[in-house]
């Protein structure tokens, strides 16, 4: 257990700790298993402290000195560690999900099995850091110095590696999926059984200067995302068959549309959604059904270890989303959350991506203010059965074709509700 006197010192801030360290130069702070959630101690010097099993959730430790600290493991969920000195600190198995580490110095830090999902490491220095088996799902590593770092077995999923330096970085058995690699430099990086999935590598530097210790996997989606512009020498060194590598020429000539569209629905609307998905796929729109039952759990404990981390099935990183807006769906929390999240994403990206289909009268003959507002503020495609439609209304097939056409268009959200050309 922690020395409560030491805990109170830290809670009182930088100057109090500095005076204590000056009076006790040979003693280290004992903060083992301390509860310091949301403590505010910017610029505090607790270097070398024992912090195993401490709870520092939401702690403000900006520009603090935690060099050489024992934080293996420690709970740093959404902690503010901007510009902190974390050199040679031990974070093995720590939960750092959502932590703000912008500009932090993690040189030589040990982050084996740590959770850094959604953490912000923009501009951080991770030179020679150990990130083996680390979860970096959704992490921001833009502009980070990753030279000499060990990412063996790490998960870089939807991570931002824009302008990151990976000179001499160990990427053995690393999963690199749907990452922004623009401006990243892989000169001297060690590859082997590395997986590049759904990545655009055309603006990635140093590919032809990477070291290949074993074959690697280059997804066909990566070839397409890269527009057929991956260096041939790099592909050959990964062991990819020449017949597959030759696909690049045809891809460069006619790059395909890789838009991902998900159809969100209640479980009892899934049959309708699957019919809709089949129809869209036949019209060239890549779509998948996103019913309630396929999502797993939305709740992930902030105290979970990397072995317990929930598989991220609740959310989808989509380009377009179609809401099956049945009367029951409009009263379902899951679907309403999908709509809210899509609107936020739509405004942030300034891309219209939210579409509604009506399988019944819920939006076509709205009976409450919320439904009327939703109908007025969005594009609604009438896919009701003929018995519910007025005479002369468009058929299911005609409305489906209009939906497919709308999904294939790109329109800014700032321009308001898109005008769909109904004369197909």
N, C-alpha and C positions, 0 to 999 in steps of 0.2 A: 504493500500500500504506500501511497505517496506521503511524504513529509508535509503535513498541512501547513507548517510554517513556510515551507518553500512555495506551496501553492499560493498562499496569500501574498508572498513577495511578488510573484509574477502578476497576480491580479492587480497589484498596486502600480505596476508599470515599470518602464525602462529605468528611470532614475533610481528607484528603490532597489531594483535588482543590481544595478551598477555599484551602488554603495555596498551592498552585501558581498558582491564578488571581490571588491577591493579589500574588504575586511576579512574575507575567507578565501584567499587565493588558491588554496589547495583542495577546496571542497567543491563538489559538483552538485547541482540541483537534483533532488530525488522527486520526480513527478510521476512515478510509476502508477498507472491506473488512476491518475487524477481526473476529476471531472471539471473541465474548464471550457465547456461548451459556450460559445459566443463571447469568450473573454476578449477584451480589447487591450492588446499589448504591442502596439507598433514599435519597431526599432529596439525591442528588448533583446538583450544578449543572454541566451540560455544555452550557448554552445556546450556540447558534451553532455547535456542533461539526459537522465534516464526518463523516457516518456513512453515506455512500452504499455500498451493497452490504455493509454490516456484517451479521453474524449475531447477533441478540439473542434467539434463540429461548428462551422460558422465562425471560428476564431479569427480575429483580425490581427495578423502577425506581419503586416507589411513592413518590408525592409528589416525584419528581425534577423538575428544571427542564430541559426539552429545547426551550424556546422558540427559534424561529428556526433549529432544526437542519435539516441537509440529510440527509433519510432517503429520498431518491428514487432508486432503491428501497432498501428495507431489509427484513430478515426479522425480524418481531416475533411469530412464531407462538406463541400462548399466553403472551405477555409480560404481566407484572403492571405496569400503568401507572395504577393507581388514584390519583386525585387529582393526577395529574402535570400540570405546566404544559407544554402542547404548543402554545401560541399561535403562530400564523404559521409553524409547522414545515411542511416539505415532505415529504409521504408518497406522492408520485405512484408508482403501481404497486407499492406495498409490500404484503407479505403479512402481514396482521394477523389472520389467521384465529384465532378463539378467544381473542383478547387481552382482558384485563380492564381496561376503561377507565372503570370506574364513578367518577363525580364528576370526571373529567378535564376540563381546560379546553382545548378545541380551537378556540377563537375564531380565525377567519381562517386555519385550517390548510388546506393543499391536499392533498386525498385523492383526486384524480382517478385513476380506474382501480385504486384500492386494493382489496384483498380484506379485508372485515370480516365474513365469514361466521361466524356463531356467536359474534361478539364481544359483550361486555357493555358497553354504553354507557349504562347506567341512570344518570340524573341528570347526564349529561355536558353540557357547554356547547359546542355546535357553531355558535354564532352566526356568520353570514357565512362559514362554512366551505365549501370547494368539494368536493362529493362526486359530481361528474359521472362517470357510467359506473362507479360503485362497486358492488361486490357486497356486499349486506347480507343475504344469505340466512340466516335464523334468528337475526339480530342482535336484541339487547335494547336498545331505545331508550326504554324506559318513563321518563317524567318528564324526558326530555332536552329541552334548549332548542335547537330547530332553526331559530330565527328568522333569516330572511335567508339561510339555507344554500341551496346549489345542488345539487339532486338530479337534474338533467337526465340522462336515460338510465340512471339507477341502477336496480338490481334490489332491491326490498324484498319478499322472498318469505318468508312465515311469520315476519315480523319482529314484534316487540312494540312498538307505538307508544302504549301506554296512557298517557294524560295527557301526551303529548308536545306541545310548543308548536311549531307550524309557521306562525307568523305571518309572512307575506311570503316563505315558502319557495318556491323554484322547483321545481316538479314536472313540468316539460315533458318529455314522453316517458318518464316514470317508470313502471315496472311495480310496481303495488301488489297483491300476490296473497296471499290468505289471511293478512292481517295483523290483529292485534288493534288496532282503532282506538278502543276505548272511552276517552272523555274526551280524545281528541286534538283540538286546535284548529287548524282550517285557515283561520282568518280572514286574508284577504289573500293566501293562497297562490295562486301562478300555475299554472294547469292548461292543458294543451293536448296532445292525443294521449296523455293519461295513461290508464293501464289500471287499473281497479278490478275485480279478479277475486276472487270467492269471499270477499268482505269483508262484515262486518256494520257498516253505517254508521249505525245508528239512534241510537247514543250518541256520535256524532262531532259536535263543535261547529264552528260557523262555516262549514258547507257553503254556506249561502246568502249568505255574504260572501266566497267565494273569487272570484278573477279568472279568467276563461276567455279565453285567447288563441287557442284553436282547439278543434275538437271533441275529446271524450274518449270512451273506451269504458267503459260500465258493463255488466258481465257479468250475464246473467240470474240466475246463481247469487248475485250480490251483491244483486239485487232480492229474491231469496228469503231469503237470510241476514238481510237487514235487515227482514224481516217486513212489507214494503210500507210502511215508515215513512221513506223518504228524502224530503227536501223536494222538492216538485214543481218549485220554481224552480231548484233545483240540477240536476235531471234535464234540464229544458228548456235550461239554459245549456250542458250538455255536448253538446247536439245529438241526444239520444236521440229517436227517433220517438215521437210522442204515442200511437200505438197500443201501443207497448211500455210506455210510462210508465203507461198505463191498467191494466196488469197488476197494479199495486200494490194496487188495490182488492180484486181476487180473492185475492191473496196474503195480504193482511191478514185476510181473512175465514176462510181455511183454509190456514195455513202448512204446507207439505209437510215430510216427513222427508228430510233431506239427509245421513243417515248414510252414511259411506263404509266399505265392507267389502272387504278384500283376501283373496284365497285363495292362500296360500303353498304352493308345491309344487316337487318335483323336476321336471326337464324331462320325464322319462319318465312322470310322472303328469299332464302338462298336459292330455291329452285328457279324462281323468276330471274335472279341475278345471274345464275349459270347460263340460262337461255340467252340473256342479254350479252354475256361475255362471249358466248359462241358466235353470236351475230356480229359483234364488233370485231372479233378476230378474223372472221370471214371477210370483213370489209377492210382489213389491213391495220386495225388498231390493236396493239398488244394490250390485253387486259386480263386482270385476275380478280377473282371474287374475294372480298375481305369481310366475311361474316363474323359474328361475335365469337363463334366457337373456335376459330383458327387463331385467336389472338393471344392466348395464354393469360398471364396475370399482369394487370397494369401497375400493381404495387410491388416495389422493390425495396427491401429493408435497407436503410442507410448503413446498417451495421453488418451487412452481408459480406462474406469473404468472396474472393474471386471464384472459388469453387461453387458458391451458392448463388452467384449472380444470375438473375433471371434472363433467359434468352429473350432478346428484344424482338418479340413478335407483335407487341401491342401497337407499335407504330410502323408506318411505312414511309420510305423516302420516295414519294411518288412525283411524277410530272403533272398528272391530271388525276382528279378523283370524281367519281360519279356516285351520287347519293340516291339510293332507292328509297324515295320519300313516300312510303306508304303511310296511311293514317296512324298505324301503330308505331312506325319508326319515328314519327314526329314527336312522340312522347317517350322515346327511349334515350336514356342518358348517353349510352355509347355513341349513338348516331349523332346526337346533338353535340357531343364533344368533338366528333369528326368534323362537323360543320364549322365549329368555332376554330379548331386548329387549322383547317383549310383556309378560312378567311384570313387568319393571321399570316399564314404563309403566303397567301395571295398578295396581301398588301406589302409584306416585306420584300418579296421578289418582284413586285409590280408585273406579275404575269397572271392572267385569268386562268384558273385551274379548277374551279368548282362548278360542277354541273349537276342538275337534278333530273331524275326521271320519275314520272308519276304512274305507278301501277294501279292506282285507284283514285278516288275523288279527293283525297287528303289535301292536295295542293291545287287541283283543278277547280274544285268547288270549296274553297277554304271556309271553315265555320268559326274561326277565331282570329284574333288580331295577329298572333305570331305567325300563323300559316299564311294569312293575307300578306304580311310584310315579306315573308320568305318568297312567296310567289312573285311579288312585285320587284324584288331586288335581285332575282336570279333568273337564269335561263331554265325553263321547264320544258321537258320533252314528254309529250303525251303518249305513254305506252299502255294506256288502259285497254281492256278488252272492248270489242265493238259495242257490246250491250250498254256500256257506260258512256259512250261518246255521242255527241250530237250528230245529226245527219250531215254528211259532207265532210266530216273531220278526216284528217289524214290517217292512213292505215299505219299499222305497227311498222311495217317494212319501210314506209316513207319516213316516219319519224326516226327510225333507227339509222337510216342513211343520213338524215340531217345531223343526228348526234355524232356519227362518225366523222362527218365533215367538220363539225365544230371542234372536235377533239384534235383534229389534224391541223388546226389553225393556231397561230400564236398571236395573242392580243394583250395589250397592257391593261392591268387592273385600274390604273389611274384614269383610263378613258371611260370608265363606267361599264355597265352591263353590255357585253358584246352584242352586236347585231348579227344574227345568223341569217345567211342567205337561204331563204326557204324555197327558192326556185331552183331545185336541183335537176 
